[in-house]
Amino acid sequence: MTVLTDLKYESHYFNTTSEQVKAIVSPLFRFGVTMFDHFRIYEDNTGIDLTTIPHFCEFFAKNHLYREACVGDWDQYHDGYYFWDTLTGAANVFKAIEEQCQSSHGIIIRKYKNYCDQFHLAGALDNPGVKNFFINSRDMIENFIDYYYREAEEIISNAREHSYSFPGDKKECDELLYPDRFDDKINFGIGSEVALTKREFQCIEYTSRGYSAKLVADFLNISRKTVERHLENSRKKLGVNNKLALVKKVINQKSMISYDF
């Protein structure tokens, strides 16, 4: 099995199939999507990559970005939607993507019995409005992924014989591997005994961006009622009476927050 860092990039499968992948996913381009990357990790923790930007795969390997990338064991992942700028555990990786490809935005994860798929859909840095497409078109994106599976079935199947392994010094991004760790705490203020759970803070952070409870629930894969309960618990902890006051207090004191995770 060839290790990622030892691949012959110019002749590798992810390079020779990039134009075929680009043709299949081209309907996304009219919505502002400029990059599509399908990464699959199998139960033996080997991977394949099918992409519209093969030059980045080489950049990813040669610059050792796998050391901080979202590459955990296949069975550790959870279905979900994630914006890159919320994944602090892999911040250096996504900053490198932005600089190299002038692209940013999100990941969709689908977990299956014997493998896990990551779909990286990105738009140009100077087009932040593409986030609205991700937020408002989730059903369409899910349907498009199903369409991609059908159209790229042969390409995906043949990619298996070109899978690669990862160097032993890789790290995992906790936000993807452990999205439901409710025991994580965020401490507020200096000398304060008030602590918010990680999930409470996530709900507040998304709310501060103007997202409704329903959208926050979709992002975090929890129910709307659970989001509202987290916000209510946070208000009680911080002694504020409404959502606006809660967001203001959190944002104003964000620089004083210490993370226990």
Buried (B, 14 or more C-beta within 10 A) or exposed (E): EEEBBEBEBEEBBBBEBBEBBBEBBEEBBEBBBBBBBBBBBBEEBBBBBBBBBBBBBBBBBEEBBBBBBBBBEBEBBEEBBBBBBBBEBBBEBBBBBBEBBBBBBBBBBBBEEEBBBBBBBBBBBEBEEBBEBBBEEBEEBEEBBEEBEEBBEEBBEEBEEBBBBBEEEBBBBBBBBBBEEEEBBBBBEEEEEEBBBBBBBBBBBBBBEEBEBEBBBBBBBBEBEBBBBBBEBBBEBBEBEEBEEBBEBBEEBBEEBEEEE
